[in-house]
Amino acid sequence: MKARFKYRIYPTPGQKHQLAKLFGCVRVVWNDSLAFCQEKYKSGGKKPTNSQLQKQFITQAKKTEDRDWLQEVSNIPLQQSLNDLNQAYQNFFQSTKGQRKGKPIKPPKFMH
């Protein structure tokens, strides 16, 4: 038997601000990486590895003026967003090859 628990949080205004900043940074890393992967695919290249994406869109992006605000949040959620993107691509490719049961899966899309 599995137990199910339901939780609800009530963040303070400061916590809401921090969560919004974190979710915004995660969205930017996801969208930048997805756009890069799509461009690579259109030019005939292979999808970059997860470590290449982390290096380019987290480590190096933090050193640029445009994305220096990524330093204000933890790396772990940013890395997890790239792991999720990688898993979404794996599921999509397995679905197109018929290696995955169920309905066909669409490719990853941009977060709004």
A tleap script that builds the chain and sets N, CA, C and O, in Angstrom:
source leaprc.protein.ff14SB
mol = sequence {
  NMET LYS ALA ARG PHE LYS TYR ARG ILE TYR
  PRO THR PRO GLY GLN LYS HIE GLN LEU ALA
  LYS LEU PHE GLY CYS VAL ARG VAL VAL TRP
  ASN ASP SER LEU ALA PHE CYS GLN GLU LYS
  TYR LYS SER GLY GLY LYS LYS PRO THR ASN
  SER GLN LEU GLN LYS GLN PHE ILE THR GLN
  ALA LYS LYS THR GLU ASP ARG ASP TRP LEU
  GLN GLU VAL SER ASN ILE PRO LEU GLN GLN
  SER LEU ASN ASP LEU ASN GLN ALA TYR GLN
  ASN PHE PHE GLN SER THR LYS GLY GLN ARG
  LYS GLY LYS PRO ILE LYS PRO PRO LYS PHE
  MET CHIE
}
set mol.1.N position { 0.840 -1.169 0.000 }
set mol.1.CA position { 0.000 0.000 0.000 }
set mol.1.C position { 0.890 1.238 0.000 }
set mol.1.O position { 1.906 1.291 0.692 }
set mol.2.N position { 0.497 2.210 -0.772 }
set mol.2.CA position { 1.230 3.465 -0.825 }
set mol.2.C position { 0.434 4.535 -0.088 }
set mol.2.O position { -0.791 4.595 -0.195 }
set mol.3.N position { 1.126 5.361 0.644 }
set mol.3.CA position { 0.476 6.458 1.360 }
set mol.3.C position { 0.589 7.728 0.514 }
set mol.3.O position { 1.576 7.938 -0.192 }
set mol.4.N position { -0.403 8.534 0.600 }
set mol.4.CA position { -0.404 9.791 -0.129 }
set mol.4.C position { -0.569 10.923 0.875 }
set mol.4.O position { -1.402 10.866 1.779 }
set mol.5.N position { 0.247 11.947 0.687 }
set mol.5.CA position { 0.175 13.103 1.550 }
set mol.5.C position { -0.040 14.335 0.693 }
set mol.5.O position { 0.480 14.421 -0.420 }
set mol.6.N position { -0.777 15.255 1.188 }
set mol.6.CA position { -1.037 16.502 0.495 }
set mol.6.C position { -0.500 17.637 1.357 }
set mol.6.O position { -0.827 17.737 2.539 }
set mol.7.N position { 0.321 18.484 0.762 }
set mol.7.CA position { 0.895 19.595 1.492 }
set mol.7.C position { 0.551 20.893 0.781 }
set mol.7.O position { 0.370 20.924 -0.436 }
set mol.8.N position { 0.468 21.934 1.539 }
set mol.8.CA position { 0.248 23.255 0.983 }
set mol.8.C position { 1.190 24.202 1.711 }
set mol.8.O position { 1.315 24.147 2.934 }
set mol.9.N position { 1.840 25.055 0.967 }
set mol.9.CA position { 2.748 26.008 1.602 }
set mol.9.C position { 2.178 27.412 1.474 }
set mol.9.O position { 1.433 27.726 0.545 }
set mol.10.N position { 2.542 28.224 2.413 }
set mol.10.CA position { 2.124 29.621 2.425 }
set mol.10.C position { 3.383 30.469 2.566 }
set mol.10.O position { 3.752 30.869 3.670 }
set mol.11.N position { 4.043 30.742 1.433 }
set mol.11.CA position { 5.295 31.501 1.513 }
set mol.11.C position { 5.058 32.958 1.900 }
set mol.11.O position { 4.024 33.552 1.593 }
set mol.12.N position { 6.039 33.497 2.572 }
set mol.12.CA position { 6.006 34.922 2.914 }
set mol.12.C position { 6.277 35.714 1.634 }
set mol.12.O position { 6.696 35.134 0.633 }
set mol.13.N position { 6.048 37.013 1.652 }
set mol.13.CA position { 6.346 37.808 0.444 }
set mol.13.C position { 7.806 37.682 -0.011 }
set mol.13.O position { 8.078 37.649 -1.211 }
set mol.14.N position { 8.734 37.615 0.931 }
set mol.14.CA position { 10.141 37.445 0.566 }
set mol.14.C position { 10.393 36.090 -0.082 }
set mol.14.O position { 11.151 35.990 -1.046 }
set mol.15.N position { 9.762 35.056 0.443 }
set mol.15.CA position { 9.902 33.726 -0.128 }
set mol.15.C position { 9.264 33.654 -1.507 }
set mol.15.O position { 9.787 32.989 -2.402 }
set mol.16.N position { 8.136 34.337 -1.681 }
set mol.16.CA position { 7.493 34.374 -3.005 }
set mol.16.C position { 8.432 35.004 -4.031 }
set mol.16.O position { 8.535 34.545 -5.168 }
set mol.17.N position { 9.115 36.069 -3.601 }
set mol.17.CA position { 10.060 36.738 -4.498 }
set mol.17.C position { 11.210 35.797 -4.872 }
set mol.17.O position { 11.594 35.718 -6.039 }
set mol.18.N position { 11.755 35.088 -3.884 }
set mol.18.CA position { 12.847 34.157 -4.145 }
set mol.18.C position { 12.404 33.004 -5.055 }
set mol.18.O position { 13.146 32.598 -5.950 }
set mol.19.N position { 11.208 32.485 -4.827 }
set mol.19.CA position { 10.689 31.405 -5.674 }
set mol.19.C position { 10.475 31.890 -7.103 }
set mol.19.O position { 10.793 31.177 -8.056 }
set mol.20.N position { 9.937 33.103 -7.257 }
set mol.20.CA position { 9.729 33.645 -8.598 }
set mol.20.C position { 11.062 33.827 -9.326 }
set mol.20.O position { 11.161 33.566 -10.525 }
set mol.21.N position { 12.077 34.271 -8.600 }
set mol.21.CA position { 13.410 34.448 -9.190 }
set mol.21.C position { 13.975 33.091 -9.616 }
set mol.21.O position { 14.532 32.957 -10.706 }
set mol.22.N position { 13.828 32.094 -8.753 }
set mol.22.CA position { 14.326 30.758 -9.062 }
set mol.22.C position { 13.625 30.176 -10.283 }
set mol.22.O position { 14.282 29.670 -11.194 }
set mol.23.N position { 12.300 30.244 -10.308 }
set mol.23.CA position { 11.547 29.679 -11.430 }
set mol.23.C position { 11.853 30.419 -12.727 }
set mol.23.O position { 11.885 29.809 -13.795 }
set mol.24.N position { 12.078 31.721 -12.644 }
set mol.24.CA position { 12.445 32.496 -13.827 }
set mol.24.C position { 13.801 32.072 -14.377 }
set mol.24.O position { 13.976 31.951 -15.590 }
set mol.25.N position { 14.763 31.846 -13.478 }
set mol.25.CA position { 16.099 31.409 -13.906 }
set mol.25.C position { 16.035 30.019 -14.539 }
set mol.25.O position { 16.689 29.764 -15.550 }
set mol.26.N position { 15.253 29.130 -13.949 }
set mol.26.CA position { 15.095 27.778 -14.496 }
set mol.26.C position { 14.493 27.861 -15.897 }
set mol.26.O position { 14.925 27.154 -16.808 }
set mol.27.N position { 13.496 28.724 -16.064 }
set mol.27.CA position { 12.843 28.869 -17.364 }
set mol.27.C position { 13.826 29.396 -18.416 }
set mol.27.O position { 13.827 28.925 -19.554 }
set mol.28.N position { 14.652 30.360 -18.044 }
set mol.28.CA position { 15.615 30.934 -18.985 }
set mol.28.C position { 16.639 29.882 -19.420 }
set mol.28.O position { 16.957 29.780 -20.604 }
set mol.29.N position { 17.155 29.101 -18.468 }
set mol.29.CA position { 18.140 28.063 -18.807 }
set mol.29.C position { 17.505 27.021 -19.724 }
set mol.29.O position { 18.121 26.600 -20.703 }
set mol.30.N position { 16.273 26.600 -19.412 }
set mol.30.CA position { 15.557 25.616 -20.250 }
set mol.30.C position { 15.379 26.167 -21.666 }
set mol.30.O position { 15.727 25.501 -22.641 }
set mol.31.N position { 14.832 27.394 -21.779 }
set mol.31.CA position { 14.534 27.959 -23.093 }
set mol.31.C position { 15.797 28.201 -23.920 }
set mol.31.O position { 15.806 27.944 -25.124 }
set mol.32.N position { 16.863 28.693 -23.284 }
set mol.32.CA position { 18.119 28.908 -24.009 }
set mol.32.C position { 18.683 27.587 -24.524 }
set mol.32.O position { 19.142 27.501 -25.663 }
set mol.33.N position { 18.647 26.568 -23.682 }
set mol.33.CA position { 19.177 25.261 -24.070 }
set mol.33.C position { 18.334 24.631 -25.175 }
set mol.33.O position { 18.869 24.045 -26.117 }
set mol.34.N position { 17.028 24.753 -25.055 }
set mol.34.CA position { 16.139 24.188 -26.067 }
set mol.34.C position { 16.349 24.877 -27.416 }
set mol.34.O position { 16.396 24.214 -28.452 }
set mol.35.N position { 16.474 26.193 -27.404 }
set mol.35.CA position { 16.716 26.928 -28.651 }
set mol.35.C position { 18.039 26.492 -29.280 }
set mol.35.O position { 18.125 26.333 -30.498 }
set mol.36.N position { 19.053 26.302 -28.464 }
set mol.36.CA position { 20.358 25.850 -28.963 }
set mol.36.C position { 20.255 24.457 -29.574 }
set mol.36.O position { 20.810 24.205 -30.644 }
set mol.37.N position { 19.547 23.552 -28.899 }
set mol.37.CA position { 19.376 22.187 -29.405 }
set mol.37.C position { 18.615 22.184 -30.725 }
set mol.37.O position { 18.950 21.429 -31.638 }
set mol.38.N position { 17.596 23.025 -30.825 }
set mol.38.CA position { 16.823 23.098 -32.068 }
set mol.38.C position { 17.669 23.643 -33.210 }
set mol.38.O position { 17.560 23.167 -34.340 }
set mol.39.N position { 18.513 24.636 -32.930 }
set mol.39.CA position { 19.397 25.181 -33.962 }
set mol.39.C position { 20.410 24.131 -34.419 }
set mol.39.O position { 20.696 24.011 -35.610 }
set mol.40.N position { 20.945 23.378 -33.468 }
set mol.40.CA position { 21.885 22.311 -33.809 }
set mol.40.C position { 21.215 21.291 -34.726 }
set mol.40.O position { 21.811 20.837 -35.703 }
set mol.41.N position { 19.976 20.937 -34.404 }
set mol.41.CA position { 19.243 19.947 -35.200 }
set mol.41.C position { 18.992 20.471 -36.609 }
set mol.41.O position { 19.151 19.735 -37.583 }
set mol.42.N position { 18.598 21.749 -36.724 }
set mol.42.CA position { 18.320 22.333 -38.040 }
set mol.42.C position { 19.574 22.393 -38.903 }
set mol.42.O position { 19.493 22.271 -40.126 }
set mol.43.N position { 20.722 22.576 -38.282 }
set mol.43.CA position { 21.965 22.652 -39.047 }
set mol.43.C position { 22.567 21.273 -39.303 }
set mol.43.O position { 23.647 21.164 -39.883 }
set mol.44.N position { 21.868 20.217 -38.871 }
set mol.44.CA position { 22.317 18.863 -39.156 }
set mol.44.C position { 23.197 18.252 -38.089 }
set mol.44.O position { 23.704 17.145 -38.267 }
set mol.45.N position { 23.390 18.953 -36.978 }
set mol.45.CA position { 24.236 18.431 -35.901 }
set mol.45.C position { 23.457 17.554 -34.945 }
set mol.45.O position { 22.231 17.462 -35.003 }
set mol.46.N position { 24.207 16.911 -34.063 }
set mol.46.CA position { 23.587 16.068 -33.048 }
set mol.46.C position { 23.267 16.913 -31.807 }
set mol.46.O position { 23.826 17.992 -31.608 }
set mol.47.N position { 22.365 16.399 -30.992 }
set mol.47.CA position { 22.015 17.080 -29.753 }
set mol.47.C position { 23.233 17.089 -28.835 }
set mol.47.O position { 23.865 16.050 -28.648 }
set mol.48.N position { 23.573 18.235 -28.264 }
set mol.48.CA position { 24.720 18.295 -27.354 }
set mol.48.C position { 24.467 17.465 -26.096 }
set mol.48.O position { 23.321 17.222 -25.721 }
set mol.49.N position { 25.534 17.043 -25.462 }
set mol.49.CA position { 25.391 16.273 -24.229 }
set mol.49.C position { 24.943 17.185 -23.105 }
set mol.49.O position { 25.024 18.410 -23.199 }
set mol.50.N position { 24.471 16.565 -22.047 }
set mol.50.CA position { 23.995 17.317 -20.901 }
set mol.50.C position { 25.125 18.140 -20.275 }
set mol.50.O position { 24.902 19.276 -19.855 }
set mol.51.N position { 26.320 17.583 -20.210 }
set mol.51.CA position { 27.447 18.315 -19.616 }
set mol.51.C position { 27.845 19.516 -20.478 }
set mol.51.O position { 28.237 20.554 -19.945 }
set mol.52.N position { 27.746 19.383 -21.798 }
set mol.52.CA position { 28.037 20.522 -22.678 }
set mol.52.C position { 27.019 21.639 -22.457 }
set mol.52.O position { 27.375 22.817 -22.418 }
set mol.53.N position { 25.754 21.259 -22.313 }
set mol.53.CA position { 24.716 22.262 -22.079 }
set mol.53.C position { 24.916 22.950 -20.735 }
set mol.53.O position { 24.752 24.165 -20.630 }
set mol.54.N position { 25.270 22.183 -19.708 }
set mol.54.CA position { 25.501 22.775 -18.385 }
set mol.54.C position { 26.662 23.758 -18.428 }
set mol.54.O position { 26.601 24.838 -17.840 }
set mol.55.N position { 27.705 23.374 -19.121 }
set mol.55.CA position { 28.878 24.252 -19.206 }
set mol.55.C position { 28.528 25.558 -19.909 }
set mol.55.O position { 28.924 26.636 -19.467 }
set mol.56.N position { 27.779 25.452 -21.010 }
set mol.56.CA position { 27.476 26.643 -21.800 }
set mol.56.C position { 26.386 27.508 -21.174 }
set mol.56.O position { 26.524 28.731 -21.126 }
set mol.57.N position { 25.300 26.889 -20.690 }
set mol.57.CA position { 24.140 27.671 -20.284 }
set mol.57.C position { 24.020 27.901 -18.789 }
set mol.57.O position { 23.106 28.590 -18.337 }
set mol.58.N position { 24.935 27.330 -18.019 }
set mol.58.CA position { 24.958 27.648 -16.589 }
set mol.58.C position { 26.303 28.273 -16.233 }
set mol.58.O position { 26.367 29.433 -15.826 }
set mol.59.N position { 27.374 27.502 -16.388 }
set mol.59.CA position { 28.693 27.959 -15.958 }
set mol.59.C position { 29.151 29.193 -16.720 }
set mol.59.O position { 29.503 30.205 -16.115 }
set mol.60.N position { 29.146 29.110 -18.057 }
set mol.60.CA position { 29.623 30.243 -18.851 }
set mol.60.C position { 28.613 31.388 -18.884 }
set mol.60.O position { 28.995 32.555 -18.970 }
set mol.61.N position { 27.329 31.053 -18.817 }
set mol.61.CA position { 26.305 32.114 -18.859 }
set mol.61.C position { 26.391 33.006 -17.636 }
set mol.61.O position { 26.112 34.202 -17.724 }
set mol.62.N position { 26.773 32.444 -16.491 }
set mol.62.CA position { 26.894 33.233 -15.265 }
set mol.62.C position { 28.007 34.273 -15.366 }
set mol.62.O position { 28.014 35.253 -14.621 }
set mol.63.N position { 28.937 34.064 -16.279 }
set mol.63.CA position { 30.071 34.978 -16.421 }
set mol.63.C position { 29.795 36.103 -17.407 }
set mol.63.O position { 30.626 36.995 -17.575 }
set mol.64.N position { 28.625 36.073 -18.069 }
set mol.64.CA position { 28.288 37.121 -19.030 }
set mol.64.C position { 27.458 38.202 -18.350 }
set mol.64.O position { 26.831 37.965 -17.318 }
set mol.65.N position { 27.464 39.385 -18.942 }
set mol.65.CA position { 26.671 40.480 -18.386 }
set mol.65.C position { 25.174 40.226 -18.500 }
set mol.65.O position { 24.401 40.590 -17.614 }
set mol.66.N position { 24.773 39.596 -19.606 }
set mol.66.CA position { 23.350 39.359 -19.843 }
set mol.66.C position { 22.741 38.365 -18.864 }
set mol.66.O position { 21.553 38.447 -18.552 }
set mol.67.N position { 23.546 37.431 -18.381 }
set mol.67.CA position { 23.013 36.357 -17.532 }
set mol.67.C position { 23.708 36.269 -16.173 }
set mol.67.O position { 23.642 35.221 -15.531 }
set mol.68.N position { 24.368 37.326 -15.716 }
set mol.68.CA position { 25.076 37.261 -14.437 }
set mol.68.C position { 24.128 37.088 -13.247 }
set mol.68.O position { 24.561 36.677 -12.170 }
set mol.69.N position { 22.851 37.395 -13.429 }
set mol.69.CA position { 21.872 37.229 -12.354 }
set mol.69.C position { 21.566 35.759 -12.075 }
set mol.69.O position { 20.894 35.451 -11.090 }
set mol.70.N position { 22.047 34.844 -12.925 }
set mol.70.CA position { 21.886 33.416 -12.639 }
set mol.70.C position { 22.693 33.002 -11.406 }
set mol.70.O position { 22.427 31.956 -10.815 }
set mol.71.N position { 23.671 33.812 -11.019 }
set mol.71.CA position { 24.483 33.518 -9.840 }
set mol.71.C position { 23.692 33.647 -8.548 }
set mol.71.O position { 24.116 33.135 -7.512 }
set mol.72.N position { 22.560 34.317 -8.594 }
set mol.72.CA position { 21.775 34.582 -7.388 }
set mol.72.C position { 20.975 33.374 -6.918 }
set mol.72.O position { 20.424 33.392 -5.817 }
set mol.73.N position { 20.903 32.326 -7.733 }
set mol.73.CA position { 20.140 31.134 -7.354 }
set mol.73.C position { 21.069 29.924 -7.316 }
set mol.73.O position { 22.187 29.965 -7.828 }
set mol.74.N position { 20.588 28.859 -6.706 }
set mol.74.CA position { 21.362 27.622 -6.601 }
set mol.74.C position { 21.536 26.968 -7.966 }
set mol.74.O position { 20.675 27.086 -8.838 }
set mol.75.N position { 22.655 26.281 -8.139 }
set mol.75.CA position { 22.915 25.551 -9.388 }
set mol.75.C position { 22.036 24.322 -9.535 }
set mol.75.O position { 21.730 23.915 -10.656 }
set mol.76.N position { 21.628 23.730 -8.435 }
set mol.76.CA position { 20.939 22.445 -8.484 }
set mol.76.C position { 19.644 22.504 -9.302 }
set mol.76.O position { 19.452 21.649 -10.166 }
set mol.77.N position { 18.748 23.473 -9.072 }
set mol.77.CA position { 17.547 23.521 -9.918 }
set mol.77.C position { 17.854 23.809 -11.386 }
set mol.77.O position { 17.144 23.336 -12.273 }
set mol.78.N position { 18.903 24.579 -11.642 }
set mol.78.CA position { 19.283 24.872 -13.026 }
set mol.78.C position { 19.781 23.599 -13.712 }
set mol.78.O position { 19.438 23.335 -14.864 }
set mol.79.N position { 20.580 22.822 -13.006 }
set mol.79.CA position { 21.053 21.556 -13.551 }
set mol.79.C position { 19.905 20.582 -13.734 }
set mol.79.O position { 19.881 19.823 -14.704 }
set mol.80.N position { 18.957 20.596 -12.813 }
set mol.80.CA position { 17.813 19.692 -12.922 }
set mol.80.C position { 16.955 20.046 -14.136 }
set mol.80.O position { 16.389 19.157 -14.773 }
set mol.81.N position { 16.855 21.331 -14.462 }
set mol.81.CA position { 16.076 21.702 -15.650 }
set mol.81.C position { 16.716 21.131 -16.912 }
set mol.81.O position { 16.010 20.726 -17.836 }
set mol.82.N position { 18.059 21.096 -16.958 }
set mol.82.CA position { 18.736 20.501 -18.107 }
set mol.82.C position { 18.591 18.984 -18.106 }
set mol.82.O position { 18.482 18.371 -19.168 }
set mol.83.N position { 18.589 18.374 -16.923 }
set mol.83.CA position { 18.330 16.934 -16.838 }
set mol.83.C position { 16.924 16.620 -17.351 }
set mol.83.O position { 16.716 15.634 -18.059 }
set mol.84.N position { 15.963 17.469 -16.985 }
set mol.84.CA position { 14.587 17.279 -17.446 }
set mol.84.C position { 14.482 17.446 -18.957 }
set mol.84.O position { 13.751 16.707 -19.616 }
set mol.85.N position { 15.215 18.420 -19.509 }
set mol.85.CA position { 15.221 18.616 -20.956 }
set mol.85.C position { 15.824 17.402 -21.651 }
set mol.85.O position { 15.310 16.948 -22.673 }
set mol.86.N position { 16.901 16.883 -21.102 }
set mol.86.CA position { 17.532 15.688 -21.659 }
set mol.86.C position { 16.562 14.503 -21.637 }
set mol.86.O position { 16.467 13.758 -22.613 }
set mol.87.N position { 15.847 14.333 -20.531 }
set mol.87.CA position { 14.888 13.237 -20.417 }
set mol.87.C position { 13.731 13.426 -21.403 }
set mol.87.O position { 13.238 12.454 -21.975 }
set mol.88.N position { 13.299 14.670 -21.601 }
set mol.88.CA position { 12.218 14.948 -22.555 }
set mol.88.C position { 12.648 14.569 -23.969 }
set mol.88.O position { 11.862 14.005 -24.731 }
set mol.89.N position { 13.895 14.879 -24.317 }
set mol.89.CA position { 14.396 14.495 -25.637 }
set mol.89.C position { 14.514 12.974 -25.765 }
set mol.89.O position { 14.165 12.413 -26.804 }
set mol.90.N position { 14.999 12.310 -24.725 }
set mol.90.CA position { 15.101 10.856 -24.774 }
set mol.90.C position { 13.729 10.225 -24.970 }
set mol.90.O position { 13.577 9.312 -25.782 }
set mol.91.N position { 12.727 10.703 -24.231 }
set mol.91.CA position { 11.373 10.175 -24.375 }
set mol.91.C position { 10.838 10.415 -25.779 }
set mol.91.O position { 10.192 9.539 -26.355 }
set mol.92.N position { 11.102 11.593 -26.332 }
set mol.92.CA position { 10.644 11.921 -27.680 }
set mol.92.C position { 11.288 11.003 -28.714 }
set mol.92.O position { 10.598 10.448 -29.570 }
set mol.93.N position { 12.615 10.840 -28.637 }
set mol.93.CA position { 13.307 10.011 -29.618 }
set mol.93.C position { 12.894 8.548 -29.498 }
set mol.93.O position { 12.739 7.865 -30.510 }
set mol.94.N position { 12.716 8.064 -28.282 }
set mol.94.CA position { 12.260 6.683 -28.102 }
set mol.94.C position { 10.852 6.506 -28.652 }
set mol.94.O position { 10.526 5.454 -29.202 }
set mol.95.N position { 10.024 7.525 -28.509 }
set mol.95.CA position { 8.658 7.463 -29.017 }
set mol.95.C position { 8.643 7.425 -30.540 }
set mol.95.O position { 7.849 6.694 -31.133 }
set mol.96.N position { 9.519 8.212 -31.182 }
set mol.96.CA position { 9.544 8.232 -32.646 }
set mol.96.C position { 10.090 6.938 -33.223 }
set mol.96.O position { 9.739 6.555 -34.339 }
set mol.97.N position { 10.957 6.255 -32.461 }
set mol.97.CA position { 11.528 4.984 -32.920 }
set mol.97.C position { 10.648 3.790 -32.575 }
set mol.97.O position { 10.947 2.662 -32.966 }
set mol.98.N position { 9.563 4.035 -31.843 }
set mol.98.CA position { 8.679 2.949 -31.457 }
set mol.98.C position { 9.183 2.151 -30.269 }
set mol.98.O position { 8.691 1.052 -30.012 }
set mol.99.N position { 10.138 2.674 -29.554 }
set mol.99.CA position { 10.701 1.972 -28.401 }
set mol.99.C position { 9.953 2.292 -27.107 }
set mol.99.O position { 10.296 1.773 -26.045 }
set mol.100.N position { 8.952 3.130 -27.195 }
set mol.100.CA position { 8.219 3.570 -26.009 }
set mol.100.C position { 6.747 3.241 -26.193 }
set mol.100.O position { 6.165 3.525 -27.240 }
set mol.101.N position { 6.156 2.649 -25.182 }
set mol.101.CA position { 4.741 2.294 -25.260 }
set mol.101.C position { 3.879 3.531 -25.052 }
set mol.101.O position { 4.320 4.531 -24.485 }
set mol.102.N position { 2.653 3.441 -25.521 }
set mol.102.CA position { 1.710 4.532 -25.311 }
set mol.102.C position { 1.629 5.474 -26.486 }
set mol.102.O position { 2.139 5.203 -27.574 }
set mol.103.N position { 0.971 6.590 -26.234 }
set mol.103.CA position { 0.789 7.590 -27.281 }
set mol.103.C position { 2.131 8.199 -27.680 }
set mol.103.O position { 3.051 8.266 -26.864 }
set mol.104.N position { 2.244 8.643 -28.934 }
set mol.104.CA position { 3.470 9.318 -29.362 }
set mol.104.C position { 3.689 10.594 -28.545 }
set mol.104.O position { 2.742 11.300 -28.199 }
set mol.105.N position { 4.934 10.865 -28.252 }
set mol.105.CA position { 5.296 12.032 -27.449 }
set mol.105.C position { 5.809 13.119 -28.376 }
set mol.105.O position { 6.574 12.850 -29.302 }
set mol.106.N position { 5.385 14.344 -28.120 }
set mol.106.CA position { 5.831 15.481 -28.913 }
set mol.106.C position { 7.193 15.955 -28.407 }
set mol.106.O position { 7.556 15.670 -27.265 }
set mol.107.N position { 7.946 16.669 -29.234 }
set mol.107.CA position { 9.252 17.177 -28.781 }
set mol.107.C position { 9.079 18.216 -27.678 }
set mol.107.O position { 7.993 18.773 -27.516 }
set mol.108.N position { 10.144 18.480 -26.918 }
set mol.108.CA position { 10.064 19.483 -25.856 }
set mol.108.C position { 9.683 20.843 -26.429 }
set mol.108.O position { 10.000 21.153 -27.578 }
set mol.109.N position { 9.005 21.646 -25.623 }
set mol.109.CA position { 8.628 22.981 -26.085 }
set mol.109.C position { 9.074 24.031 -25.071 }
set mol.109.O position { 9.445 23.717 -23.940 }
set mol.110.N position { 9.027 25.270 -25.506 }
set mol.110.CA position { 9.475 26.374 -24.681 }
set mol.110.C position { 8.525 26.629 -23.515 }
set mol.110.O position { 7.315 26.440 -23.631 }
set mol.111.N position { 9.091 27.059 -22.391 }
set mol.111.CA position { 8.302 27.455 -21.229 }
set mol.111.C position { 7.935 28.921 -21.372 }
set mol.111.O position { 8.717 29.726 -21.878 }
set mol.112.N position { 6.760 29.248 -20.929 }
set mol.112.CA position { 6.321 30.653 -20.978 }
set mol.112.C position { 6.253 31.235 -19.595 }
set mol.112.O position { 5.903 32.404 -19.434 }
savepdb mol mol.pdb
quit
